[in-house]
Amino acid sequence: MAKNPKATSPKMASKAAATLNNPNASATAKSLAASALSQAGNGRQTGAAMESKASQVLQSAKYSDATKALAGTVLSQANKAR
C-alpha cells in the first residue's frame, strides 16, 4: 500500500477548528473538518468513505469555498493507491 506523507497544514487546521466551533456550519463541513484535524501532525491517511464524501463535495456546486477547501485538504491526504 502506498503511503501518503502529507499532513494538514497549521493554517488549514486552524480553519478546521473554527469550522467545528461554528454552530452554523453544516454536518458535511464539520465532518471534513474533523477528518482534516485528525490528520494534522501525524501520518494518518483519509479513509475510503471520507475520500468519497470529499470528492462529492468538490464536484457539487452547493458547497461553500471553505467546505471545498476542507475537502481538498482531506483528499490530498488520501491513499495514493486508491
Phi, psi and omega in degrees: 000130179287138181258134178258115185279359183292150177223160179295131180289157178302323179296315180288327176297323177295318178295322179295318178296320178296322178296317180295330180273354181273115181292343180267356180289145180289163178298324179295315179298318180294323178296315178294320179297317179297320178296315180298317180294325181292344181255008180280124174075017176215180185265018182290150179244160177291135177283166184298319182294316180290326177299318179295316180297316180297321179296318178296322179297315181295332182272351183261146179272352187275352182264150181288165177298324180295318179293321178293326176296318177297318179298319178297320178297315180297316180293327181293344180255016180283162177296125184295336183284340181282000000 
